[in-house]
Amino acid sequence: MKLEQPQSMRTVFFDAGFTLLEPHPSVAEICHQVCQQLSLHIHLEQLQGQIEVAEDFYFRHVRSHPHIWADNQDIDDFWIEYYAHLLRPFIEEHDEQRLYQLARTINTEFEKHTSWQLYPDVHETLGTLHERGYSLGVISDWGISLGPILRQLELTRYFDCVLISAATRHAKPSPTLYDLALQRANAIPDYTIHIGDSYINDVLGARTVGITPVLLDRAHRVTEQTLDCLLVHSLTELLDILEVERLEGEYK
């Protein structure tokens, strides 16, 4: 699938998590570090084995509470429960106080920029589009900590606007969130692209207001034959879709 009239596009919105940045070194390793600091000595492999249980909680809860990303307190409560599910097998029965102390500390750790790293294609893509005069923005389901994280990772210089669900009180795939992004960027839907890693939240959400969606599939889980939208496996492929010549030099 190709983009019709790629040269007409003037605005590009990006999802944040697993599009621009990912946990570093990993969710299990960050949890393990916090546990070690708080004298819960368990093996990293044990934590990694519990990730599936925590992820099951994640998907069940998000399906039954689709609006949690629109409230910062709800987001905090959700992640604390997520980490409690992850750690519960390693805590003595009925010691809920210690369990939630650990879960809250882990949640706080993920609010720091040091728990996140950029994908290697981020600076090149954003730098090239910025230099070429595109208007750039972020649309993300995240708590209010995302703003400082993006600042500390030196990304805010690229963006004309950052729309965070907890701050706007609207979450993906709500058309209100995407409409707000268009207003903030002073953008026209027909000349706008949104790229993210979730078909429901990013592709369908963008479509509700007429923005052209691009699905980012870094893990190569899907193929073009199974999709009804533009597909890329890296951010730099977005430059090819837009027919933007890559600039020489390094981006940091």
Sequence and secondary structure as in RCSB ss.txt:
>XXXX:A:sequence
MKLEQPQSMRTVFFDAGFTLLEPHPSVAEICHQVCQQLSLHIHLEQLQGQIEVAEDFYFRHVRSHPHIWADNQDI
DDFWIEYYAHLLRPFIEEHDEQRLYQLARTINTEFEKHTSWQLYPDVHETLGTLHERGYSLGVISDWGISLGPIL
RQLELTRYFDCVLISAATRHAKPSPTLYDLALQRANAIPDYTIHIGDSYINDVLGARTVGITPVLLDRAHRVTEQ
TLDCLLVHSLTELLDILEVERLEGEYK
>XXXX:A:secstr
   SSGGG  EEEE  BTTTEEESS HHHHHHHHHHHTT    HHHHHHHHHHHHHHHHHHHHH TTGGG HHHH
HHHHHHHHHHHHGGGS TT HHHHHHHHHHHHHHTTSGGGEEE TTHHHHHHHHHHTT EEEEEE   TTHHHHH
HHTT GGG SEEEEHHHHT  TT HHHHHHHHHHHT  GGGEEEEES IIIIIIHHHTTT EEEEE TT    GG
G SSEEESSTHHHHHHTT    SS   
